[in-house]
Amino acid sequence: MAYRDFLCYGDVIALKYDEDTDGFLCTEGLANSGCYLSSISRGSDGDVALNFRDCVFEVMPRLQYEYAEHKDSLKSKPKALMTPAEADRHKRMKVATQRELDQNDAEQARMQGKSVTYGSIIQLIHVRSRRFLMVADRSSETEKDSLLVSVDHGSEAAWFRITPRFKVRVEGEKVCIDDLVVLQAVKRKCNLHVGKPLQQGLVVSSKAEREVNASPITGGARVVAWRVSSYFAFTNDSAQFLKSGDVFRLVHAEEEGNMCYQVVKDDPHVFLKLADDAKTSIDSHSLWEVELATAMKGGLVAWSKSVRFRHLTSGRYLCVERLESLADGPVGHTLATTSDQSKATTLFRLEAAGVQETELVPRKGKVRIVHTDNDGIKLWLTTTDVDISSGLTDMERLRELDTQRPLVKFPRVGLRPMPSDSDAFHIVHCPVELIDQVNYVLSVKPRLEAFTNKLLELPPYKDSKPPPPGSVSFDLAIGVVSELIFYATKSPMAKDAMTHKALPDRSRQKVLRELKLPDLLFGVISALTVEDGGRYIRLANLLADKKAHLLMRLIYRLLYHYSRDYSKNEFSLARPDRFRVFQVHSGFKVGSAGLLASLFSKNFRVLERLVGDEEIRRFMDVAKTGRSVRLDLLTALASCNGKPVLKNQNAICKRLFTDEYISVLYHSELTPEGRIVWVDHEPSGGEKRYTTAQLASKYAFQQRFEMCSGVSF
C-alpha cells in the first residue's frame, strides 16, 4: 500500500517494532497465550518474520462486555435448584447477554471498511487463534513492574486507544499505513511495551525473542511505538474468494482422494489418500494453507498470481525438485516438499478447470495446479500408478497410513508436461474448530520436545548420587500434559487432571493420533527413567520424586483418555516395544496396569497378538511382589468382551495355584473353632492371618477381594 492509504476496520495488520531491534508482535495464541517479539530474517524479498502467520491481527471496533462476563455464572447452578427469584434473574441475564452479542455483531458489520482515527478505541483479534490481544491483571514474566500481555477471550481488558507517536498527527486524523502508533490499554491505563529477552525454556525457542508487556503510562517508562504494517486490506469480497491464510483440502476430482504429505517409513511422500467420501473425510495430513509469493503480504488469490502451499502439520512447502538428467536425455522433475519458503521451486499457479468467470479464484471450485521452472517448462500436478503402500505389512499400513483395509491404494502425486481435465482438484475448506485443534497440538509438541531434550542433556545417572536439584523443571511439562488431558476430553480446565472424569472427544483423539502425540509421550518416558534409557531417575526411586511421579501418572492418564473407546488409537498403543514399557511400569503405581486392562478388555486381536505365556509370567511376577496387586489386569487377560481367551486362562491357572505365586491371592482357612480366617502369604515368606471383619475395613483387601471375585476362568 502507498503511504497515504488509511487503516480501516476489518484490515489485517502486523505491528512492527524497529527501534533498538527489529521484530513483530507475535503470539502462538493457543497452548501459549503470552506475547513476544518475533525474530526477523533478512532475505532477498526483504525482512521476513520467522513465524509471520503468528504475527497478524485483525482490527475490530470496540465491543461491549457488560453481560458477557456473567455468561459462565449462568451455568454455575442447575436450573432445578434455583429459587423463583434466581430463575427470573437467570432468564433476564440470558436475554441481555444474547442481545449484547447481537449488538456487537451489528456494530462490527457497520464499522467494517471505515477508517480508524487517532483517539479511537479498537480491539485486535489474533487471526490464527481468534483471541483478543489484552492486558492481564498480573505481572509480566520478565519485568515485575509491568503487566502481562496475552491473548484471551474478549473483555474490557482488550480495549486499546490508538494514539500517534509524534505530534505531527493529532486525534481525529485518520491512521495511515506505516504510521508509528502507541497503543494504550484503556482499563489498565498502560502502554504496550517491549520488555527484556525471555529466558530460554519451554515457552519460546530462541534467546533473541523479547517479551511484550504493558508499562504504566505515568511510571516514566519509555514510550514504545509500533509501525502499522498492512497484511490484508478489508474487502467485501473476502468471503467469496480464496485468500492467503485459508486452510483447505485438495480433493482429486477423478480419484476422489485427499492430497496428503506424510513421512512413511522414513521416506517423505506426497500422495492421495483415497476415502469412501473424500469431501467429508478429513485427515490432518491433508490440510494445506495457501500463501502469496510475498510471505508478509496477504490478499485475495488471483489466477495470475503465484502462490505457495504450506502443509499445515509439518510446516513444509510443496515444491518441484529437478532431477539430474540422463546422458542425452530429458531433465526430470518430481514433486516434493521443502522447509525453505524463499525457493522459486515452491511457486505454483492455479488454473480454472472450467470456465474462468472472474480474475479471482473462487473459494469453492475446481482448479488445476501448475508450476513453471526456470527454463519455462510448465508442469501440472497429476496422479501416478506408484502405490506408496506397496510392500507394507498390515500393521505398518495401520501405523503409518492409518488404515486396516489391505486393498486400498495410496497413489503418489507426480507431474506431467500437459494439462488434463482428469487432474482437477476440488478446494474444500475445513471447519475452523478442526484447524484450531490441529494448531493447538502443533504448538504443544515443541514444548514436550524441549523438555525431553533437557532430560537427555543430563549427565549419566549414578546410583550413588540423586538427580541434581533444579536440574530439570517439571512444572511446565506437568502443565502441558494436564492441558492435553482436558483437551482430549473437550473440557474446561479444572484443578486436578488426575481425578478429572469426562468422555473423550473422538475428533480430538483422532488429531492426537495423526500428529503422533504418543511418540512424544513415550519419548518423555524414555528420557526420564533409567530402565527405559533415560538419565534422570530409576523406577525404584520414582515414588520419592513427587513431581517426576506425578508427570508419569499424568502421561498414563492422558494415554488412557487418548485410547478410550477408540479402536484405532488402542491399536496404535498395542506395539511390542510399548507393551514391554507398560509391563515394566505396571508395578510402580503410575497407571500403566489400568491402561493395559482397558486395552485388553475389548481387543481380542491385541490379546492374541501381544500376550503370550512369557508376558503373563511377567505380569504375575509383578502381582506377587506386593507392590501392586492387579487382578483386574489378569481378568482382562483371561476374557475379552465376556468371551474366554482359553490359552491365557490356562497359562494363568497353571501358575496362580502354585506355591511360587501363592502371595497373589488371599487364601481362606478354617480354624479348629470353626471360624474362617484369611491368610496373606507375604513375598518375604511370612504369613499373616486376619478375620473377615478386620479385612473388610481395609481398602486394600476390598479391592483385592473384588478383583479376585471378578476373575473369569
C-alpha positions in Angstrom: 0.0 0.0 0.0 1.1 3.6 -0.5 1.9 5.9 2.4 -1.4 7.8 2.3 -3.5 4.7 2.4 -5.6 4.6 5.6 -6.1 1.9 8.2 -9.7 0.6 8.2 -11.7 -1.7 10.5 -11.5 -5.2 9.2 -7.9 -4.8 7.9 -5.4 -7.5 8.9 -2.2 -5.9 10.1 1.1 -6.7 11.8 2.7 -4.4 14.4 6.4 -3.9 13.8 8.9 -2.8 16.4 12.1 -1.2 14.8 13.8 0.9 17.4 16.7 -0.8 19.1 15.9 -4.1 17.4 13.6 -5.4 14.7 10.6 -7.7 15.3 6.9 -8.1 15.1 4.4 -8.5 17.9 3.8 -12.3 17.9 1.9 -15.0 19.9 1.1 -18.6 19.5 -2.3 -17.9 20.9 -3.3 -21.5 21.8 -1.1 -23.5 24.0 0.9 -20.4 24.9 -1.0 -17.2 25.1 1.9 -14.9 26.0 3.1 -12.3 23.6 6.7 -11.7 22.5 8.8 -10.0 19.7 9.3 -12.4 16.8 12.7 -12.7 15.2 13.3 -11.4 11.6 15.4 -13.0 8.9 17.0 -11.0 6.1 16.3 -12.3 2.7 16.1 -11.4 -0.9 12.5 -10.4 -0.5 13.2 -8.1 2.4 12.7 -8.7 6.1 10.6 -11.8 6.9 9.4 -12.8 10.3 10.3 -16.4 11.0 6.7 -17.2 12.0 4.8 -14.5 10.4 1.5 -16.3 10.4 1.5 -15.8 14.2 2.0 -12.1 13.9 -1.2 -10.9 12.1 -4.1 -9.3 13.9 -7.5 -8.1 12.6 -8.6 -4.5 13.6 -12.0 -4.5 15.2 -14.1 -1.8 16.8 -14.8 -1.7 20.5 -17.2 -4.3 21.6 -19.3 -4.4 24.8 -18.9 -6.9 27.6 -21.2 -5.7 30.3 -23.2 -9.0 30.4 -20.7 -11.4 28.7 -18.7 -11.6 32.0 -21.7 -13.1 33.6 -22.0 -15.8 30.9 -20.3 -18.5 33.0 -22.2 -17.7 36.1 -25.4 -18.7 34.3 -24.3 -22.3 34.2 -22.9 -22.5 37.8 -26.2 -23.6 39.3 -28.7 -26.2 37.9 -32.0 -24.6 37.0 -33.9 -27.1 39.1 -32.2 -25.9 42.2 -32.9 -22.2 41.6 -35.3 -20.2 43.6 -38.0 -18.3 41.7 -36.1 -15.1 42.0 -32.8 -16.7 40.8 -34.7 -18.3 37.9 -36.1 -15.0 36.8 -32.7 -13.3 37.1 -31.2 -16.2 35.1 -33.7 -15.7 32.3 -33.3 -11.9 32.1 -29.5 -12.3 32.2 -29.6 -14.8 29.4 -31.7 -12.5 27.2 -29.5 -9.5 27.9 -26.3 -11.5 27.1 -27.7 -12.6 23.7 -28.9 -9.0 23.0 -25.4 -7.8 23.7 -23.8 -10.4 21.4 -26.3 -9.4 18.6 -25.4 -5.7 19.1 -21.7 -6.5 18.9 -22.2 -8.4 15.6 -24.2 -5.5 14.2 -21.6 -2.9 15.3 -18.8 -5.0 13.8 -20.6 -5.2 10.5 -21.4 -1.5 10.5 -17.8 -0.4 11.1 -16.2 -2.8 8.5 -14.3 -0.8 5.9 -14.5 2.5 7.8 -11.3 4.4 8.6 -9.7 4.2 12.0 -8.9 7.6 13.5 -6.4 8.6 16.2 -8.1 8.6 19.7 -10.4 5.7 18.7 -10.7 2.6 21.0 -10.0 -0.5 19.0 -9.5 -4.2 19.6 -7.0 -6.5 17.9 -8.0 -10.2 17.4 -5.3 -12.7 16.7 -6.1 -14.2 13.3 -4.7 -17.7 14.0 -6.3 -18.3 17.4 -9.3 -15.9 17.2 -8.4 -14.5 20.6 -8.1 -10.8 21.5 -4.9 -9.0 22.5 -5.3 -7.9 26.1 -3.5 -6.7 29.2 -3.9 -9.2 32.1 -4.1 -8.2 35.7 -0.8 -9.9 36.7 2.8 -9.1 36.4 4.9 -10.0 33.3 7.4 -12.8 33.2 10.5 -10.5 32.9 9.6 -7.2 34.5 7.6 -7.2 37.7 6.6 -3.5 37.4 4.9 -4.2 34.1 1.7 -6.2 33.3 1.5 -9.3 31.3 0.2 -9.0 27.7 -1.6 -12.1 26.3 -4.4 -13.2 24.0 -7.7 -14.4 25.5 -11.4 -14.3 25.1 -12.9 -10.8 24.8 -13.3 -8.4 27.7 -12.8 -4.8 28.5 -9.1 -5.6 29.1 -8.9 -5.9 25.3 -9.7 -2.2 24.6 -6.8 -0.2 23.3 -6.7 3.5 22.4 -4.6 4.2 19.3 -2.6 7.4 19.6 0.1 9.0 17.4 3.8 8.7 18.4 4.7 12.2 17.2 2.7 15.4 17.4 2.7 15.7 13.6 -0.5 13.7 13.9 -3.4 14.7 16.1 -6.5 13.0 17.5 -9.3 12.8 14.9 -7.0 12.3 11.9 -7.1 9.1 10.0 -4.4 6.5 10.9 -2.2 5.8 7.9 -0.4 2.6 7.0 3.2 2.7 8.1 2.4 5.3 10.8 4.1 4.9 14.2 1.4 4.5 16.8 1.2 4.0 20.6 -1.4 1.5 22.0 -2.8 2.4 25.4 -4.8 -0.2 27.4 -7.9 1.6 28.4 -8.8 -0.4 31.5 -5.3 -1.0 32.9 -4.0 2.5 31.9 -0.7 1.4 30.5 1.1 1.3 27.1 2.1 -1.7 25.0 5.8 -2.1 25.7 8.8 -4.3 24.7 10.5 -5.9 27.7 13.6 -7.9 28.3 14.7 -11.0 26.4 12.7 -14.1 27.5 14.6 -16.9 29.3 15.3 -19.9 27.1 13.0 -22.8 28.1 9.7 -24.4 27.2 7.8 -21.2 26.4 9.9 -19.9 23.5 12.7 -21.4 21.4 15.0 -18.5 20.8 17.1 -16.4 23.1 16.6 -13.4 20.8 12.9 -13.2 21.5 11.8 -10.4 23.9 8.6 -10.3 25.9 5.9 -7.8 25.0 4.3 -6.4 28.1 2.5 -3.2 29.3 4.2 -0.4 31.3 2.3 2.2 33.3 1.6 5.5 31.5 2.7 7.6 34.5 5.6 5.4 35.5 8.2 7.2 33.5 8.8 4.2 31.2 10.0 4.8 27.6 7.1 5.2 25.1 7.3 2.3 22.6 5.9 3.0 19.1 4.6 0.3 16.7 4.7 0.6 13.0 1.4 -0.4 11.3 2.2 -2.9 8.6 -0.6 -3.9 6.3 -1.1 -7.6 5.6 -4.5 -7.8 4.0 -6.9 -4.8 3.4 -10.5 -5.4 4.1 -12.8 -6.1 1.1 -16.4 -7.1 0.9 -15.5 -10.0 -1.5 -13.2 -11.8 1.0 -15.9 -14.3 1.9 -16.4 -15.3 -1.7 -12.8 -15.8 -2.9 -9.7 -17.7 -1.9 -7.3 -15.6 0.2 -3.9 -16.0 1.8 -4.1 -17.9 5.1 -7.0 -20.1 4.1 -6.7 -23.7 5.1 -8.3 -26.3 2.9 -8.0 -29.8 1.4 -7.2 -30.6 -2.2 -9.5 -33.4 -3.2 -8.7 -35.0 -6.6 -11.9 -34.9 -8.6 -11.3 -38.1 -10.6 -9.7 -40.3 -7.9 -11.7 -38.8 -5.0 -8.8 -38.7 -2.7 -7.2 -36.1 -0.4 -3.7 -34.9 -1.3 -1.5 -35.6 1.7 2.1 -35.2 2.7 3.5 -37.8 5.2 6.7 -39.5 6.1 6.2 -43.2 5.6 9.0 -45.4 7.0 11.4 -42.5 6.9 10.6 -41.7 3.2 8.6 -38.5 2.5 5.7 -38.8 0.1 3.1 -36.5 -1.5 0.2 -38.8 -2.3 -3.6 -39.3 -2.5 -5.4 -40.9 0.5 -8.5 -42.4 -1.0 -11.7 -42.5 1.0 -15.3 -43.5 0.6 -16.3 -39.9 0.7 -13.2 -37.7 0.3 -15.2 -34.4 0.6 -16.3 -35.3 4.2 -13.4 -37.5 5.3 -10.8 -35.2 7.0 -7.2 -36.2 7.7 -4.8 -33.8 9.5 -2.1 -34.7 6.9 -4.4 -33.4 4.1 -4.6 -29.8 5.4 -2.8 -27.1 3.2 -2.5 -23.4 3.8 -2.2 -21.0 0.8 0.3 -18.1 0.9 1.1 -15.4 -1.7 4.5 -15.2 -3.2 5.5 -12.5 -0.8 5.1 -14.1 2.6 4.4 -10.8 4.5 1.7 -9.6 2.2 -1.7 -11.2 2.1 -4.7 -10.7 -0.1 -7.1 -12.4 -2.4 -5.7 -15.1 -4.7 -5.9 -14.3 -8.5 -5.5 -16.8 -11.3 -2.4 -14.8 -12.5 -0.7 -14.7 -9.1 1.9 -17.2 -7.8 1.1 -18.9 -4.5 2.7 -21.3 -2.2 1.1 -24.3 -0.5 2.2 -24.9 3.1 1.5 -28.2 4.7 -0.2 -27.4 8.0 1.0 -30.2 10.2 4.6 -30.4 9.0 5.2 -26.7 8.1 6.9 -27.7 4.9 6.2 -26.2 1.4 5.1 -28.1 -1.7 7.9 -27.8 -4.3 9.2 -29.2 -7.6 12.6 -30.8 -7.5 14.7 -31.0 -10.6 16.2 -34.5 -11.1 19.6 -35.0 -12.7 19.3 -35.5 -16.4 20.5 -38.7 -18.0 23.0 -38.7 -20.8 21.4 -37.1 -23.9 18.0 -37.4 -22.1 15.4 -35.0 -20.8 15.6 -33.4 -17.4 13.2 -34.9 -15.0 11.1 -33.4 -12.2 9.5 -34.7 -9.1 7.0 -33.3 -6.5 8.5 -32.9 -3.0 8.5 -30.6 0.0 11.0 -28.1 1.5 11.3 -26.0 4.6 12.8 -23.1 2.6 9.9 -20.9 1.5 12.2 -18.5 -0.4 12.9 -21.0 -3.2 11.4 -20.3 -6.6 10.6 -24.0 -6.8 7.8 -23.5 -4.2 5.8 -21.2 -6.5 2.6 -22.5 -8.2 -0.3 -21.0 -10.1 -3.9 -22.1 -10.1 -5.8 -22.6 -13.4 -9.5 -22.9 -13.7 -10.7 -26.4 -14.6 -13.7 -24.9 -16.4 -14.8 -21.5 -17.5 -12.9 -18.7 -15.8 -15.6 -16.2 -14.8 -13.6 -13.8 -12.6 -9.9 -12.7 -12.2 -10.0 -14.1 -8.6 -10.0 -17.7 -7.5 -13.4 -18.6 -6.0 -13.5 -20.0 -2.5 -15.1 -23.2 -3.9 -14.4 -24.8 -7.2 -12.2 -27.0 -9.3 -8.6 -26.0 -10.1 -5.5 -27.4 -11.8 -2.2 -26.7 -10.2 0.8 -25.7 -12.4 4.4 -24.9 -11.8 6.8 -23.2 -14.2 10.5 -23.9 -13.8 13.5 -21.7 -14.7 13.5 -22.9 -18.3 9.9 -22.0 -18.8 8.7 -25.7 -18.7 5.2 -26.0 -17.3 4.3 -28.9 -15.2 0.8 -29.9 -13.9 0.1 -32.0 -10.8 -1.2 -35.4 -11.6 -1.6 -38.9 -10.1 0.7 -41.7 -10.9 0.5 -45.5 -10.8 3.1 -45.7 -7.9 1.4 -47.0 -4.7 3.4 -45.8 -1.7 1.9 -48.6 0.5 3.4 -51.3 -1.7 5.4 -53.7 0.4 4.0 -52.6 3.8 2.6 -55.2 6.2 -0.9 -54.8 7.7 0.5 -53.4 10.9 2.7 -51.0 9.1 -0.3 -49.8 7.0 -2.2 -49.2 10.2 0.7 -47.5 11.9 1.9 -45.3 9.0 -1.2 -44.8 6.9 -4.0 -45.2 9.5 -5.9 -47.8 7.6 -6.7 -51.5 8.1 -8.0 -52.1 4.6 -5.4 -54.0 2.7 -6.8 -53.3 -0.8 -6.8 -49.5 -0.5 -4.1 -47.9 -2.6 -2.2 -44.7 -2.0 -1.1 -43.3 -5.4 1.8 -40.9 -5.4 1.2 -37.4 -6.8 3.5 -36.5 -9.6 3.9 -34.1 -12.5 3.0 -34.1 -16.2 4.0 -31.7 -19.1 0.5 -31.3 -20.5 -2.7 -30.3 -18.7 -5.6 -32.8 -18.4 -9.2 -32.4 -17.3 -8.7 -35.5 -15.2 -6.2 -33.8 -12.9 -8.6 -31.2 -11.4 -8.7 -30.7 -7.6 -11.7 -29.5 -5.5 -10.9 -26.8 -3.0 -12.7 -28.0 0.2 -12.4 -25.7 3.2 -12.0 -27.1 6.7 -14.0 -26.3 9.8 -12.4 -23.7 12.0 -12.7 -25.9 15.0 -10.6 -28.6 13.4 -7.9 -26.1 12.4 -7.8 -24.9 16.0 -7.5 -28.4 17.3 -4.6 -29.2 14.9 -2.8 -25.8 15.7 -3.2 -26.4 19.4 -1.4 -29.8 19.3 1.2 -28.4 16.9 2.0 -25.6 19.4 2.3 -28.1 22.3 4.7 -30.6 20.6 7.8 -28.3 20.7 7.3 -27.8 24.4 7.4 -31.5 25.1 10.3 -31.9 22.8 12.2 -29.2 24.6 11.5 -30.9 27.9 12.7 -34.3 26.6 15.9 -32.7 25.3 16.6 -31.2 28.7 16.4 -34.7 30.3 18.7 -36.1 27.7 21.3 -33.4 28.4 21.7 -34.6 32.0 24.9 -36.4 32.9 24.8 -40.2 33.1 22.8 -41.4 36.1 24.7 -42.7 39.1 23.1 -44.7 41.8 25.2 -43.0 44.5 24.1 -39.6 43.5 20.5 -38.3 43.3 19.4 -36.0 40.4 20.9 -32.5 40.8 18.3 -30.2 42.5 16.6 -28.0 40.0 18.3 -29.7 37.0 15.0 -30.0 35.3 11.8 -28.0 35.8 8.8 -30.3 35.8 6.2 -27.7 36.3 5.7 -26.7 32.6 5.7 -30.3 31.5 3.1 -31.2 34.1 1.0 -28.2 33.0 1.3 -29.2 29.3 0.2 -32.8 29.9 -2.6 -31.7 32.2 -3.9 -29.3 29.5 -3.8 -32.1 27.0 -6.0 -34.2 29.2 -8.6 -31.5 29.3 -8.1 -31.0 25.5 -8.7 -34.7 24.8 -12.0 -34.6 26.8 -13.1 -31.2 25.4 -13.5 -29.9 29.0 -12.7 -26.6 30.6 -9.5 -26.5 32.8 -10.1 -27.9 36.3 -7.8 -28.1 39.3 -6.8 -31.8 39.2 -6.3 -33.5 35.9 -5.8 -36.9 37.6 -9.3 -37.0 39.1 -10.9 -35.4 36.0 -13.6 -37.6 34.6 -15.2 -37.0 31.2 -15.8 -38.7 28.0 -13.1 -38.2 25.4 -13.9 -36.2 22.2 -13.4 -38.6 19.2 -12.3 -35.9 16.7 -9.6 -34.7 19.1 -8.5 -38.3 19.8 -8.1 -38.6 16.0 -6.0 -35.5 15.8 -3.7 -36.7 18.6 -3.2 -40.0 16.8 -2.5 -38.4 13.4 0.0 -36.0 14.9 1.8 -38.9 16.7 1.5 -37.5 20.2 2.0 -40.9 21.8 5.5 -41.0 20.2 6.3 -37.8 22.1 5.0 -39.1 25.4 7.0 -42.3 25.1 10.0 -40.1 24.3 9.5 -38.3 27.6 9.2 -41.6 29.4 12.3 -43.0 27.8 14.3 -39.9 28.7 13.0 -39.9 32.3 13.7 -43.4 33.6 17.0 -45.2 33.6 15.3 -48.5 32.8 14.0 -47.0 29.5 17.3 -45.5 28.5 17.0 -42.1 30.3 19.2 -40.3 32.8 17.0 -38.8 35.4 15.8 -41.5 37.9 15.3 -45.2 38.5 11.8 -46.6 38.7 12.6 -47.8 42.2 13.1 -44.2 43.3 10.2 -42.8 41.4 7.8 -42.5 44.3 10.4 -40.4 46.2 10.4 -37.7 43.5 6.8 -36.3 43.7 7.0 -34.3 40.5 8.5 -37.0 38.4 6.0 -39.5 39.7 3.1 -37.1 39.0 4.3 -36.5 35.5 4.4 -40.2 34.8 0.9 -40.7 36.2 -0.4 -37.8 34.1 1.2 -39.3 30.9 -0.6 -42.6 31.5 -3.8 -40.8 32.3 -3.5 -38.9 29.0 -2.9 -42.2 27.2 -6.0 -43.7 28.8 -8.1 -40.8 27.5 -6.4 -41.0 24.1 -7.2 -44.6 23.6 -10.6 -44.9 25.4 -13.4 -46.4 23.2 -11.4 -45.8 20.0 -10.1 -49.0 18.5 -7.6 -47.3 16.1 -6.0 -45.4 19.0 -5.9 -48.6 21.0 -4.1 -50.4 18.2 -1.6 -47.6 17.9 -0.5 -48.3 21.5 -0.5 -52.1 21.1 3.0 -52.4 19.8 5.6 -54.8 21.2 8.1 -52.1 22.2 5.4 -50.1 24.1 3.9 -53.2 25.6 7.2 -54.0 27.3 7.3 -50.5 28.7 3.8 -50.9 30.1 4.8 -54.2 31.7 7.9 -52.8 33.4 5.9 -49.8 34.8 2.9 -51.9 35.9 4.3 -52.3 39.5 5.1 -48.7 40.2 1.7 -47.0 40.7 1.8 -44.9 37.6 -1.4 -46.2 36.0 0.2 -48.4 33.3 -1.6 -51.6 34.6 -5.0 -49.8 34.4 -4.2 -48.7 30.8 -3.3 -52.2 29.9 -6.5 -53.6 31.3 -8.6 -51.1 29.3 -6.6 -52.1 26.1 -7.1 -55.8 26.7 -10.8 -55.7 27.8 -12.3 -55.2 24.3 -9.5 -56.1 21.9 -9.3 -59.8 21.2 -6.7 -59.2 18.4 -4.4 -57.3 20.8 -4.6 -60.2 23.3 -4.0 -62.7 20.6 -1.0 -60.9 19.0 0.8 -59.4 22.0 0.1 -61.7 25.0 1.8 -65.0 25.4 3.0 -67.3 28.1 6.1 -65.1 28.8 4.0 -61.9 29.1 1.6 -63.5 31.6 4.5 -64.7 33.7 5.9 -61.1 33.9 2.5 -59.8 35.0 2.1 -62.4 37.7 5.7 -61.7 38.9 4.6 -58.1 39.4 1.5 -59.1 41.2 3.3 -61.4 43.7 5.8 -58.8 44.8 3.0 -57.0 46.6 3.8 -53.6 45.0 0.6 -53.5 43.0 -1.7 -56.5 43.0 -3.6 -56.1 39.7 -6.1 -58.9 39.4 -8.3 -56.7 37.2 -5.5 -57.0 34.6 -5.4 -60.8 34.9 -9.2 -60.7 34.4 -8.7 -58.7 31.2 -6.1 -61.2 30.0 -8.5 -64.1 30.7 -11.6 -62.8 29.0 -12.5 -60.3 26.3 -16.0 -58.9 25.9 -17.2 -61.7 28.1 -15.7 -64.4 25.9 -12.9 -66.6 27.4 -9.4 -66.5 26.0 -8.5 -70.1 26.6 -4.7 -70.0 26.1 -4.4 -67.2 28.6 -6.7 -68.8 31.1 -4.6 -72.0 31.0 -1.4 -70.0 31.4 -2.8 -68.0 34.4 -4.2 -71.1 36.2 -1.0 -73.0 35.6 0.8 -70.5 37.8 -1.9 -69.0 40.0 -2.4 -72.0 42.3 1.3 -72.9 42.7 3.5 -72.2 45.7 5.5 -69.7 43.7 2.5 -67.4 43.2 0.8 -68.1 46.5 1.2 -64.4 47.5 -1.0 -63.2 44.7 -4.3 -64.2 46.4 -5.7 -64.4 49.9 -6.5 -68.0 51.0 -9.2 -68.9 53.4 -8.5 -71.3 56.3 -10.9 -73.0 58.8 -9.7 -72.8 62.4 -10.4 -75.6 64.9 -13.1 -73.4 66.4 -14.9 -73.4 63.1 -14.2 -69.8 62.1 -12.9 -68.6 58.8 -9.6 -66.7 58.7 -7.8 -65.2 55.7 -4.2 -66.0 55.2 -1.9 -63.4 53.4 1.2 -65.0 52.1 3.8 -62.2 52.0 6.5 -62.2 49.3 9.2 -62.4 52.1 7.8 -65.8 53.1 5.9 -64.8 56.2 2.2 -65.3 56.8 -0.5 -63.0 58.4 -3.9 -64.1 59.4 -7.0 -61.8 59.6 -10.6 -62.2 60.4 -13.1 -61.2 57.8 -14.1 -58.2 60.0 -10.5 -57.0 60.2 -10.0 -57.1 56.4 -13.4 -55.8 55.5 -12.4 -52.4 56.9 -9.2 -52.2 54.8 -9.5 -50.7 51.3 -6.6 -52.9 50.0 -8.4 -56.1 51.0 -11.7 -54.9 49.5 -10.0 -54.1 46.2 -8.2 -57.4 46.1 -11.3 -59.3 47.1 -13.5 -57.6 44.5 -10.9 -58.2 41.8 -10.5 -61.8 42.8 -14.2 -62.4 42.7 -14.3 -61.0 39.1 -11.6 -63.2 37.6 -13.2 -65.3 34.8 -11.9 -68.8 34.5 
